Amino acid sequence: MSKTDAKPRLIRWILHLQEFDVEIKYKKGAKNLAANHLSRLEGTRRTSSHNAINDNFPDERLFVIVVVESATPWFANFSSYLVGNQLPKGMNTNEKWKFFADLRYYFCDDPYLFRIGDDGIIRWCVPEDKMTAILSQFHEGPI
């Protein structure tokens, strides 16, 4: 409410949120490690300041899950290196540097691969053949 140079969109949100008892705390983007999907929408940049404000989402299907069948999982290179010290073939110097920079967040506890997130939470790297079963358990199960 104390912002002096508020844009029309921000003013509309402030007016809408006044009826609720909320406290909004701002975090800079670099410090916000858990930025949500809505803060990273594609196609929201306006090319001109004369364009009208469009409050509609460019993609109304934000939570659509598309499973693409693949022969190898996305984390196969990390798993192969951690288990057998096998580097992927055909990597240039920059790709190797990025691979080793990313590798520090992964560890293997046979037979599973885990990743340590920016928030310190350890997550299981789920193989694609188990994704559908896990998602259906969480969405259709008694949980």
Buried (B, 14 or more C-beta within 10 A) or exposed (E): EEEEEEEEEEEEBEEEEEEEEEEEEEEEEEEEEEEEEEEEEEEEEEEEEEEEEEEEEEEEEEEEEEEEEEEEBEBBBBBBBBEEEEEEEEEEEEEEEEBEEEEEBBBBEEEEBBBEEEEEEEEEBBBBEEEEEEEEEEEEEEE
